[in-house]
Amino acid sequence: MRYILLLLLSFSILSFSHVKYEEDISENINYRVSIEVTNRIFSSNLEIINTPSDIAVKFINDYVENCNSKERDEIMSWINNYPKVSQTFKEELEELILEAEKNAPEIGLDFDPIFDAQDYPDDGFKLSNFDPTTNYLTVEGIHWEGFYITMKIKKYNNEWFIDGCGVINIPKSKQAKR
């Protein structure tokens, strides 16, 4: 699918260049170019994101990017501003953070609940397994073989959202083994 998109984009650019050349020669010719895109989310590198597993992998890699950033957003702020996270996910994360701060005010959470770990693969994650019957998936560190995270996606109003990740909204029996 990625190669088809790149091929179409290349042809569009080449065609546009040709149209421009002909337009310069004959001013009486009008050209119209239209591109229709529906129900797609685009990442910054022009990769089409439209399957549930693509949305989940994009989410975890966007979160890694946030964690690697010098201007890193706090976890709740980042989650509240991320468009593809369910309300259930947000509420469970907030409850987990408040409970940890209540029980250990000096420490709070001593791990990242999205990664279900203190450390994480800086290079991001790739899809390892997806079960479309349960909507659970597993991602694995790109350069950290064996570092897995269980995620869950859910459809609300015909759109896919992250509904669980790490320890958030994932039953203990489904969480990745550490």
Disulfide bonds with the S-S distance in Angstrom:
none
